[in-house]
Amino acid sequence: MSRLEAKKPSICRREPLTGERAGASLAALRGLLTSCYGPAGRLKQLHNGRGGPVATTSHSAALLAGLSVSHPVLKVLTAAVRNHVACFSDGGLFTAILCCNLVENVQRLGLTPTTVIRLNKHLLSLCTRYLKSEVCACRIPVDFGSTQILLSLVRSILTSKPACMLIAKEIDHISTLILKAFLLTIPENAQEHIILGKSIIVPLKGQRVIDSAVLPGILIEVSEVQLMKILPIKKSDSFKVAVFCVSLSGDLSDTGEGTLLVSYGVSLENAALDQLFNLGKQLVSDHVDLVLCQKVIHPSLKQFLRTHQIIAVDRIGVSLMEPLSKVTGTQPIGSLGSISPSSYGTVKDLCIAKFGCKHFFHLIPNKATVCSLLLCNRNDTAWDELKLTCQTALHALQLTVKEPYVLLGGGCTETHLVAYIRHKTRNEPESVLRDERCSQTELQLITEAFCSALESLAGSLEHDGGEVLTDGKYGHFWSVQANLPSAVNWPDLPSRCGCGLYSSQEELSWSFLRSARHPFPPQTCLSHEAKGSANTLTLDCFTAKLSGLQVAVETASLILDLSCVIEDTN
């Protein structure tokens, strides 16, 4: 018997943010995430000391899943960001870096947490109201009659993940496939409330990216041995399908801690086989053409079905059950008893397909709201990153259906918001001072900390030592390369702003990012010409970025409000 120890009392740590360890941990996390941000972000390799796979990534979902944090403040922050990524897929690095910046900036001020939280909440509402308003100059409405904006959004997401290892031609090809896969999930007769279908990503590693393709329906991978046993497929108008989510192997289900009573002389194996053959006979009498099983089909039952010209495919897996329900138009069968005629589904066509060295059983539906994205890449690591990025892009397109807007990317939304907030709080402070019960100095300090956090976030896009400028008309982000001679006229260097909307050929005034500048009102309301150039823009998902902004500010407020942490050491 092991030695029993007395339970240790919990440790209560007061003011968890004031210690040096908290500040160092927060700065280390911010530095790690900042270095991964944007198209020029540096890659990180994740591996553990016990071996296993090594992941090369700059994706927030992979980074945060592979990070082990011990400080309570970092646990709160990473949990909030991971929850945001689970809901919206995009904007994880944006959310985490902004939250770190806000906490670090406000800590230096020495103001009470109550005042800081109240004013941050006001500044957040100022941002969200502006971003949702019709006069917002960094929001573009999505026209679903054209693919320009949607393609630019997908291309921007793919470009932001350098670990995918894609060249420009491959980015264009994958962007087109993702948009095609998304459009295939939209029902033909879409009403006011749309129920989208599903895009299944099918792996094909070690092949050229340009060989990737989108096919309507479902691709089920089969081995060469299985393929040899599949009968030649007869042409028909439709095929009757039975989908089983229960095992057809004839094994007994787990009885747990219970006792199974068997009568004398009864063979459990024969009884199970008799039940399977009775099921097979019903499938034959109901003229079923195809049997699909999530688990295993007994070899004897497979042979029986084959002799009656029924194709049987097993070991499909749980992940394809929901798409199979959509494709066949029926729910999976979960018992071995008598089957109702309504439990069968249909598909339009069946065929065998080969891609690379893999063989697939291709189910083509009557109404294509399910499709398969056959995704190729050169190696496992690049494919894993590309899969994550494609899932993010597909989710961003789905969110765009709900809220048909996109935001300007490349740091321009952040710097534009900074110009808007500074001008608003400087020229209309009376209502804030009255409603929030704070002094003019407190308002200016919190506003500057909030704006500085957004500016630092935008500046994180520059990783090569270049300088970042903002213009005095639109408040957009402009980057110039490093190590230029002093005689160069800097405003002539950046050809286009970060999002690609405006050209430096216009008459613009310039200043360095984070430099002292008199607040100015940035131009609102995008022109029709600007909206028409959407095919060349860098864009962000509106819903994901707006949620990321809210999560970052609210999580920072929660961290700043922590007065003590109770930790169980047992």
N, C-alpha and C positions, 0 to 999 in steps of 0.2 A: 504493500500500500504506500502511495506517495505521501511525502510529508505535507501536512496541512499548515498553511500560513495564515496569520490573521489578516483580515482585509484592511488595506491601507486607506487612510482618509483621502478624500478628493482634494486637489490643490486648487486654490482660488487665486488667480492672478489679476490684479487690478491694473487699470490703464494699459491694456495690451499693446497700444500703439506707441507708447512713450519710450520703450526700451530700444537699445541699439540693434538688438536682434531683429525686431519687427521692421525697422527702417532698412536694414541691410537685406533682409529677405524680400521685401517689397521691391527694392531697387534691383535686386538680382532677377526677379521674375519679370519686371518691366524691361530690363535690358535684353533678356532672352527673347521675349515676345516681339519687342521692337525690331530686333535684328532680323526677324522673319517676315516683316510686314511689307506687302506690296510685290510687284513684279520683279524687282531687283533684290528682294529679301534673301538673306543667307539661309542655306539649308541646315537642318539639324539631323543628326543620326541618333536614333533611340535604340538602346539595347540594354539588357540587364546582365548582372554579373554571373548569372547561372547559365548563360548561353541563350539559345533560341534565335528567332529571326531578328535581323537588323532593319529598321525602317528609316529611310531618308525622306524627310518631309519638312514642310513649312505650314502645314494645315493645322489649324487650332484644335480640331477634334482629335487628331492623332497626337499632337503635342501634349494636350492636357490629360489625355488618357494614359500617356506614358510617363507623366511627371508624378513623382511622389513628394507631396508637401507635408510638412509637420506643423508649421506655425498656424495657430487658429485663424489668424487674419487671412492668410493665403488660402486656407481651406474654404472660408466663406466666399472669397473672390472666385476661386476656381470652380466651386460648386455652382455659383450663379451663372458664370460664363458657359459651363458645360450644359446647364439647363437651357440657356438661350440657344446654343448650337443644336441641342436635341430638338428644339421646337422650330427653328428657322434655318438650320444648316449653315447659313452664311453670317459673316460679321463677328466671328469669335475673337479674332485678334483686335479688331476695332474696339470691341466692348472691353476687353481685358486691359489694353493699353490705356484707354481713356479713363477707366476706373483707377488704375495705378497713378496716372498723372493727377487726377483730381484729389486723391488722398494725400499725395506728397505735397502738392501745391498748397492745400488748405492747412496742412500741419504746420507750415512755416509761419502762418499768420498769427497764431496764438489767440484766435477768437473762440468763443464758446461754441460747442457742437450744435446747440439749438439754433443759434443765429445762422451758422453755416448751412445747416440742413434746410432751414426755411428759405433762405435766399437761393440755394441751389435748386430747390424745387420750383421756385419762381422762374429762374433762368431756363430750366428744362421746359416748363410750360410755354415760355416765350418762344423757344426753338420749335417745339412740336406744333404750336399754333401757326407759326410762319410756314413750316414745311408742309402743312396740310392746306394752306390758303392758296387761293387762285393767283395771288400776286408773287408767289415764291419763284425766284429766278434760278433755282437749282433743281426744280422738279419738272419732269417732262411727262405729259400724258402718253399712254401707250395706245397706238392705233393698231387693233388686231387685223385690220384689213391690209396691213403691210408687215413685212418681216424685218425691216431695217432695225428698229429699236430692240426687238427681241434677240436678233442675231448679235447686236453690239453688246447686250447684257451678257449673253452666254460667252462671247469672245473675251469680254473683260474678266469674267470669273476664271476662265482657262488661263489667260495671260498672267493672272495674279499668283499662279502656283507653278514656279519654275521647276519643281521636282517632277512634274509630269514629263519633262524633257521633250517638249514639242517645238518644232520649227513653225514658221508662219503658215506654210501650206497645210501642215497637219492641224494647226489650230482652226483654220477655216473649215477643214473637212469635218473635224469632230464637232465644231459649233453647228454646222448644218445638220449633222446627224442627230444631235441632241434636240434641236428645234423640231426636226421631223418626227422624232420619237415622242416628243411632247404633244405635237399636233395630232398624232395617231391616237392619243388617249382621250381626246375630246370627242364626245358623241356627235354624230352627224346632225341629229335633230336636237341640238342643245336648246333647252328652255331657260327660264330665268334662274333656276337652281340647277347648276351643272354638277353631275357626279363624274369625276374624271376616272379614267381607266388606270392602267399600271404599265410602267416601262420596266422590263427586266434586263439587268445588265448581265451578259453572258461572257465569261472570261475566255480569252484566246491569247495566251502569253507567248512571247517569242516570235510574234509575227509583226509585219510592218503596220504602223498606225493607219496608214492610208488604206489598209485592207478592212478596216472596221466598216460595219454595215448595219442598217436597221431593217428588220423584217416584221411584217404584221404577224401576230400570233405568238406562239410559244415554241422555243427550241429546247428539247429535252435531250441531254447528252446521253448517248448509248455507246457501249463498247463494241468492238468488232465482233466479239463472240455473240453478244445480244443481236447485233445487226444480221448476222448469218442466220439466226433462228427466226427473224421476223419474215413473215410471208410476203410475197409480192402484193402490193397494194392495188386492189381493184378500183377502177374509176367509178364514181358514184356522185349523185347530186349532193348527198350529205352522209355523214357517218355517225352512227349511234354510239355514244360513249358512256361507260360506267366508270366513275372515279371513286376509289376506296381510300379512306384515311385510316382504316383498320388493317392489321396484319392478316395476310392470307397465307401464312406459312404453316398453319396447323399447330403452332406451339400454344401451350396453355398460358393464359395471362397470369401475371404475378398475383398470388393470393395473399401476399403480405404475411401477417402473423396468423392468418386463419388456417383452418384444416380442411382439406379436400377429401370427401368421402367417395370412394369408388366401389361399386358393387362387384362381387366376386365374378371373375371371368370376363369382365369388361376391359377391352383394350382402349386406352385413351387415344393412342395414335390412330387406330382404325376409326374410332368415333369421330375424331377431328377430320380425318380424310373424307369420311362419309358426308360430313357437313359441308366440306369444301366442294365435293362433287355434286351435291344437291344444288349448291349455289351455282356451280358451273352449268348444270343442266338448265337452270332458270335463265341464265345469261344467253344460252344457246336458243332456248324457246322464245326469248324476247328479241331475238335477231340483233344482238349487240355486235358491233364491228370492232370495238376497241375497248380494252380494259386497262386502266391506269391505276397503279397502287402506290401510295406513299411509302409503304414498307416493303415486305418481301412476299412474293407469291411462291407457293410450294411448287417444286418442279413437276410433280404429277398433275397438278391443276393446270400449269402452263402447257404441258403436253396435251392434256384433254382439250383445252381451248384452241390449241394450234390445229388439232385434227378436225375441229369444227370451223376452221377458217376465221378464228378470232385472234386479233393481234393483242398480245399482253406485254406490258412494260411495267417493271417494278422498280423499287428503290428511287422513287422520284424525289422524295424529301419534302419536309413540311413547308419550305419556302415557296414552293410552286402551287400549293393547295388553293390559296386565295385567287391567284391568276387563272388557274384551271377552272375555278367556279365561274369566273367572268367569261372565259372563252367558251365553255360548254353550256353555260346558262343554267347550271344546277349546283346543288350543294353536295359535297363528298358524302358517300355512304359510310356510315359508322358501325354497322352490324353485319353479321353473317346470316341473318334471318331472311324472310321473304322480302323481296325488293318491290317497292311500289313503282308502277310505270312512270310516275312523275319524277322519280329519282334519276332517270337517265337524261343525258344531255346530247348535244349534237355539235359537230364541227363541219365546216364547209369542205375541207380537204385535208389529206394527209400526204406527206412525202418524206423522203430521206434526203438530207442535205449533208455535204461535207465542206468544212472550212478548215484550212490548214491540215493538221493531222487528226482532227476530231470529227466524229460522226454525230449527227443530230437527227432526232425525230421531230419533224416540223408539223405542228398543229395550226392550221389556218382557220380562223373563226369566221362565222357568218357576218358579224359586225365587229370591226377591228377597233376595240378600245383597249386592247392589250397588245403590246409589241415587244420585241426582243432587240436590244442594242448589243450587237456582237462587238465587243470592245477589245482591240488589239494594242499591244505595246511591246517594246523590245525586251524588257526583263520584268521580274516580279515586283521589284521596288517601285519602278516607274508606273507599272500597271496599277498597283494598290493606290498610289497617289492620284492617278487619273480616274480611277473608279470613284474615290471620295469626291473629287472635283466635279465629275459628271453628275453624281447624286445631288451635290449642292446646286448645280446649274438647273437641273430638272425641278428641284424644290423651289428655286427662285422663280422659275416660270409659272409654277402652280400658284405661288403667292401673288404673282402679278395679275392672274385672272381675278383674284379677290379684290385687290387694290391696283387698278391699272395705271400705275405710275412708276417711273424710275427716277433715281437721283443722279446728278452728275458725280462722277468719280474722280480719281486722280488727285485727291486732296482739295478739290475746288469747293465742294459743299462745306467742308470744315472751315476753310478760310473765309468763305462768303458769310457763313453763320457768325463768325467772329466779328466781321465788319458790321453786320446787322445788329448784334447784341450790344457792341460798344456804342454805336450811334443811338440806339434805342434807350439805353440806360443813362447815357450822358444828356440826351435832349428831353427825355420824359421821365425823370426820376421821381416826380412828386407822388404819383400813384403808388409806386413801389414803397417809398418811405412811409406813406400813410398806411398801406395795407399790411406791410410786413413788420412795422414798428422797429425800424433800424435807423442808424445814422447814415449820413451821406458818405462818410469815410468807410464804414462797414460795407456799404453797397459797392463802392468803387473797388475795395480790396477783393471781395468775393467775385465780382465781375471779372476783374483782371486775372484771378486764379482760374476761373472757369474758361476764359478765352485762351489763356496760356496753355491750359491742358489740351484744348482743341488744336491750337497752333503746333504744339509739340507732337501731337498725333499726326498731323499733316506732314510736318518736317521729317517724321520717321520714314517716309517714302524715299527719301534721299539717303543712299547707303554708300556713295562713292566720294564723299567729301565735297560735293558740289554745293553751291549756294542756292537758297530758296528765296524767291521774291513774291510779293503780292502787288497787284495793280490797284490804283486809286479810283477805278470806275466800277468794275464788276466785283472786286474782292476775290479774284481767283488766284490759284496756286501756279507759280512759274518756277522752273528749275533750270539752272545753268551749270555747265560742267566745271570741274575743279581745275586749279592750276592754270588760270588764264593770265596773260600778260596784263600789267596794270593800265596800259594805254587803250585797252579794249573798251568800247562803249557798251556797258552791260545791258541796257535795255534792248539793244539790237540782237542779243544772242538767243533768247528763247523764241522759237518759231511759233509754238502754240502753247496754250495753258495746259495744265495737267489733265483736264477732261477732254481737251481737243476742240472745245467749242469756239474759242476766240484766238485770233492771230495777233502777233506782236506788231503787225503793220499798222494797227490802229494807233491813234494819238492817246497814249496812256502814260500816267505817272507811276513811278515804281518806288518800292521801299523793301528793305530786307524783312523777312519773316521774323517776328518777335522783337522788332525794333520799335522805338517810341514813335507814334504817329498820331496826328490829330484825327479823332473819329470822323468818318464820312459815311453818307448814306449810299450803300451799294445799289446799283441799278436793279430794279425789280422787273418782273414780267419778261419772260423770254420772247424774242421776236420770232415770227414765222420762219424767217431764214435760218435762225439758229436751230429750231426744231427740225427743219428739213435736212440738216447735216448730221442727223442721228446715226447714220451708218458708219461714221468715222469716230464716234465718241467712245470714251471710257465711262461706263455706267455702273451704278450700284443698285441692288434690290431695295426698293423703297421700304417695304414692310420690315425686312430684316434689319436695315440700318436704323430705322426709327425705333424699333424695339431694342436694338443694341444701345442706342443713346439713352433710352429710359432705364435699361438694366444697369448700365455703367453708373449713372447718377444715383440711382436708388441704392445700389450696392455700396457705392462710396459713402453715402449717407448712413447706411447701416453700420459700416466699419467704423466711421467716425463717432458713432453713437455708442460703441461698445465700451462699457465701463469696467467690466470684469469678465474673465473666462474661467469657468469651473471645469477642471479636467480630471477624469477618472484615471488613476494610474495603475489600477489592478489589471 
